[in-house]
Amino acid sequence: MSDEAVPVPLLAAPPMEVADEEMAAAELIRDHQEGSVHSWDLVTGADGPGTRMTLFLAGCGMRCQFCQNPDTWRMRDGKRHTVDEVMERVTRYARIMKVTGGGLTISGGEPLLQSKFVMNIFRRCKDLDIDTALDTAGLLGARLSDDDLNYVDLVLLDIKAGLPDVYKRVTGRPLQPTLDFAERLSRLGKKMWIRFVLVPGLTDAPENVDAIADFVKTLDGVERLEVLPFHQLGRDKWELSGEPYLLGDTQPPDKELIERVKEQFALRGITVM
């Protein structure tokens, strides 16, 4: 593939009515000793170092066009679990996580939609000396206090695009809260892994990649940047979601495009995976 973007009909941001309802519903939660959980996974080499239990929470206030798990968007589709129930499962695997340098990662959906539930779990993890990682897009980073962040060992920060107009088109939300959260993490000396999804015709424009690279190089604490190639594995879930899927004709990026984008980051001295 050449540097020229593949034209696709992406003229507007995704519809946000349901996402707005999720944001409002999350504000009404008062019992933060339980939350809406979508699923669990035990993996090695993903979602942070070592062997990790990844807890996927239900609910998201964004509607990313390339989301591979639209089944995590609604809190009502998850199963209610208490902090005690989560910790019972986490402690079951605590030994193997510690031996491999792993821990617990909380992802989503968007976990900060249920930020107090997340922090109640992370505080319990730190009591047991279990490593913690937060996988977030940063939109709701302001919900976490500096004290909260003391209980987070690693932030997997998804930066969906580097240009505000592209970010709005991709997610339906503004870019600035994510940048603000990243800068705050940098000031606090928090470890970060940046994640960027490479979508031909949507996020691959050189100026969009340059904008992310120029921003990331200003941050302290970034250990690596992961370029994640777009794929169609979530297409069936989109069909079930009832929301329009705008990337049905988009092909995964080829090796040439992936290498070009990685080089853009590497030229800034960023460690690229």
C-alpha positions, 0 to 999 in steps of 0.5 A: 500500500502507498502512503495515500489513504484509502478513500472510505465514506466516513463523513460524520461521527458515529451516532452518540445517543445511546452512548450519552445514555450510558454516561448518564446511567453511570452517574446514577450508580451509588453502590460502588461495591458492585459493578457491571462485568462483561467478561474475564480472561487470563492471558500472557503477553497482552494487556500488560506484562506477565500473566494477567487476569483481564477484567472487562467491564460493561459500559462505554461512553464512546462509539469508536468506529473500529471497536472490536467489542461493541457487545461491551457498550451497555452496562445493562448487558453485563453481569453484576459482581461485587468487589468481593466476588472479583477479588475471590477470582483474582486471588485464585490466580495471584501466585501465578501472576506474581511469579510471572510479573503479571497482575490484574488489568481492568479494561472494557468497554470503558472502565472509568465509566465505573471508576469508583468500582475500579478503584475499590478493586485496585485498592484491594489488589495493592493490599495483596501486592498484586500489580494493577493496570488500567486500560482506558481511552482517557476521556474520563480520566478526570474522575480519578484523583491523584491518590487514586492513581497511586493504586495504578501501576500501569496505564494502557492509554488508547489514543485513537487519533492525533487530530481533533477532527479525526478523533471526533469522527472516530469516537464521537467524543473530543480529543482534549480530555485524553491529552489532558489525562496523558499529561497528568500521568506524565507529571505524576511519573506514571508508567504508560503504554500507548495504544494506537489502532491503525485503520486504512482511510481513517487513522492512517494519514501521515499528519494524524500519525505525526500529531500522535507522535509529536505529542507522545514524545513530550510525555515522561513515563511512556515505555512503549507504543503499540501499533494495533492493525485494524481487523474485521474480527468484531464485524459479527458483533456490530451486526448484533449491536443494531448500530451502523458499521461504517468500516465494512469495506475497510481492509486491514493495513498491509505490511508496507503501511504498518512499517511506515507508521511505525517508522513515524513513531520511531523517528521521534525516539519512541519504542514501537511494538 
